[in-house]
């Protein structure tokens, strides 16, 4: 992915995040209004619960950018480097941002993720799970999940067409969304 396409992804994500706040408060869009194509599978909503699966070549930089934007306050958009390609010898991390989780009796959300990887035409292979968030909700702001998935590829993987899958569940509200992001190993 070129720097200009990374910037385009960043710009589209910032626009999606800024537009997502009204969407989170509104009813889910009809099928004719829903985003289409591979990007649509990475962003899903179930009632007020909305999640977005992101792939990044530099998770540490993404987390720093997110923390800086949160510290700067409302209206500041994080600069996120997003990708849909990986090269042998380099890693890619899958992270989830979300909003709209329901707090339990103690005032904390309980959001979990199950990651999987699917080769073209193949069955998904489970890769792990974890807790994304177990703190009070920051709704209407998006929250960056604390659990991620790091993928690394070797020369034999070159040319692979993959889908990174994430099932994100708000265990308090009993709502789930299934996300998918395409990934090509070049």
C-alpha positions as CSV (number, residue, x, y, z in Angstrom):
1,X,0.0,0.0,0.0
2,X,1.5,3.3,-1.0
3,X,1.7,6.3,1.4
4,X,-1.1,8.1,-0.6
5,X,-3.4,5.1,-0.2
6,X,-2.6,4.9,3.5
7,X,-3.5,8.6,3.8
8,X,-6.7,7.9,1.9
9,X,-7.5,5.0,4.3
10,X,-6.7,7.3,7.3
11,X,-9.0,10.0,5.9
12,X,-11.9,7.6,5.2
13,X,-11.5,6.1,8.7
14,X,-11.5,9.6,10.3
15,X,-14.6,10.4,8.4
16,X,-16.2,7.1,9.4
17,X,-15.4,7.7,13.0
18,X,-16.8,11.2,13.0
19,X,-19.9,10.1,11.2
20,X,-20.4,7.0,13.3
21,X,-21.5,8.9,16.4
22,X,-24.9,9.8,14.8
23,X,-25.1,6.3,13.4
24,X,-24.6,4.8,16.8
25,X,-27.6,6.7,18.1
26,X,-29.8,6.0,15.1
27,X,-31.4,2.8,14.0
28,X,-29.3,0.5,11.8
29,X,-29.4,1.6,8.1
30,X,-31.5,-0.3,5.6
31,X,-29.8,-2.7,3.2
32,X,-29.9,0.0,0.4
33,X,-28.1,2.5,2.7
34,X,-25.4,0.1,4.0
35,X,-21.8,0.4,2.8
36,X,-20.9,-2.1,0.1
37,X,-17.7,-4.1,-0.7
38,X,-14.9,-5.4,1.5
39,X,-14.7,-2.2,3.6
40,X,-18.4,-2.8,4.7
41,X,-17.5,-6.0,6.4
42,X,-14.9,-4.3,8.6
43,X,-17.5,-1.9,10.1
44,X,-20.7,-3.3,11.6
45,X,-23.4,-2.2,14.0
46,X,-25.9,-4.1,16.1
47,X,-28.3,-1.6,17.8
48,X,-26.1,1.0,19.6
49,X,-23.1,-1.3,19.6
50,X,-20.7,-0.6,16.6
51,X,-17.3,-2.0,15.9
52,X,-14.6,-1.6,13.2
53,X,-11.7,-4.0,12.5
54,X,-8.5,-2.3,11.5
55,X,-5.3,-3.8,10.1
56,X,-2.1,-1.8,10.8
57,X,1.6,-2.4,10.0
58,X,2.6,-0.5,13.2
59,X,0.4,-1.3,16.2
60,X,2.6,0.7,18.6
61,X,2.3,3.9,16.4
62,X,-1.4,3.4,16.1
63,X,-1.9,3.1,19.9
64,X,0.3,6.2,20.4
65,X,-1.7,8.2,17.9
66,X,-4.9,7.0,19.5
67,X,-3.7,7.9,23.0
68,X,-2.5,11.4,21.9
69,X,-5.9,12.1,20.2
70,X,-7.8,11.0,23.4
71,X,-5.5,13.2,25.6
72,X,-6.1,16.2,23.2
73,X,-9.8,16.0,23.8
74,X,-13.0,16.1,21.7
75,X,-12.8,16.9,18.1
76,X,-9.2,15.6,17.6
77,X,-9.0,12.7,15.1
78,X,-6.3,10.1,15.5
79,X,-3.9,9.6,12.6
80,X,-4.1,5.8,12.0
81,X,-1.9,3.9,9.6
82,X,-4.1,1.2,8.1
83,X,-3.2,-1.4,5.5
84,X,-4.7,-4.3,3.5
85,X,-1.4,-5.8,2.5
86,X,1.5,-7.5,4.2
87,X,5.0,-8.5,3.0
88,X,6.9,-11.7,4.0
89,X,9.0,-10.9,7.0
90,X,6.8,-8.1,8.2
91,X,3.9,-8.2,10.6
92,X,0.4,-6.8,10.6
93,X,-1.8,-6.3,13.6
94,X,-5.5,-6.5,13.8
95,X,-7.2,-4.2,16.3
96,X,-10.8,-3.3,17.0
97,X,-12.3,0.1,17.8
98,X,-15.9,0.2,19.1
99,X,-18.6,2.3,20.7
100,X,-21.9,1.7,22.3
101,X,-21.1,-1.0,24.8
102,X,-23.5,-1.5,27.7
103,X,-22.2,-1.2,31.3
104,X,-23.0,-3.9,33.8
105,X,-24.2,-3.5,37.4
106,X,-20.7,-2.3,38.4
107,X,-20.7,0.3,35.6
108,X,-18.1,-1.6,33.5
109,X,-18.5,-2.9,29.9
110,X,-17.5,-6.5,29.1
111,X,-16.5,-6.6,25.5
112,X,-14.7,-9.6,24.0
113,X,-13.2,-10.6,20.7
114,X,-12.6,-13.9,18.9
115,X,-10.0,-13.7,16.0
116,X,-9.8,-16.0,13.0
117,X,-8.0,-16.1,9.7
118,X,-9.6,-17.4,6.5
119,X,-7.8,-18.3,3.3
120,X,-9.6,-17.8,0.0
121,X,-12.2,-20.6,-0.3
122,X,-11.1,-22.1,3.0
123,X,-12.7,-22.5,6.4
124,X,-11.8,-20.0,9.1
125,X,-9.0,-21.0,11.5
126,X,-9.5,-19.7,15.1
127,X,-6.4,-17.7,16.2
128,X,-7.4,-16.6,19.7
129,X,-9.7,-14.5,21.8
130,X,-9.5,-12.0,24.6
131,X,-11.2,-9.1,26.5
132,X,-11.3,-5.9,24.5
133,X,-12.7,-3.7,27.2
134,X,-13.6,-4.2,30.9
135,X,-13.8,-0.5,32.0
136,X,-16.6,2.1,32.1
137,X,-17.9,3.0,28.6
138,X,-16.6,6.1,26.9
139,X,-19.7,6.3,24.6
140,X,-20.3,8.2,22.4
141,X,-16.5,8.1,21.8
142,X,-14.9,5.1,20.1
143,X,-12.7,3.0,22.3
144,X,-9.6,1.1,21.1
145,X,-9.7,-2.4,22.3
146,X,-6.8,-3.7,24.5
147,X,-6.5,-7.0,22.8
148,X,-5.0,-7.4,19.3
149,X,-3.9,-10.1,16.9
150,X,-0.4,-10.0,15.4
151,X,0.2,-11.8,12.1
152,X,3.5,-12.6,10.5
153,X,4.1,-14.1,7.1
154,X,7.0,-15.9,5.3
155,X,8.0,-16.3,1.7
156,X,5.7,-19.3,1.1
157,X,2.7,-17.1,2.0
158,X,3.4,-14.7,-0.9
159,X,0.3,-14.2,-3.0
160,X,-2.1,-15.4,-0.3
161,X,-5.5,-13.7,-0.3
162,X,-6.8,-13.8,3.3
163,X,-9.6,-12.4,5.4
164,X,-8.9,-11.5,9.0
165,X,-12.1,-12.2,11.0
166,X,-13.2,-10.8,14.4
167,X,-16.4,-11.6,16.3
168,X,-16.8,-8.8,18.8
169,X,-19.3,-9.4,21.6
170,X,-20.8,-7.0,24.2
171,X,-21.4,-9.7,26.8
172,X,-23.5,-7.4,29.0
173,X,-26.0,-6.4,26.2
174,X,-25.6,-9.8,24.5
175,X,-24.9,-8.2,21.1
176,X,-22.3,-9.3,18.6
177,X,-21.0,-8.1,15.3
178,X,-18.9,-10.2,12.9
179,X,-16.2,-8.3,11.1
180,X,-13.9,-9.1,8.2
181,X,-10.9,-7.3,6.6
182,X,-9.2,-8.4,3.5
183,X,-5.4,-9.0,3.6
184,X,-3.1,-9.8,0.7
185,X,0.4,-11.0,1.2
186,X,2.6,-9.5,-1.5
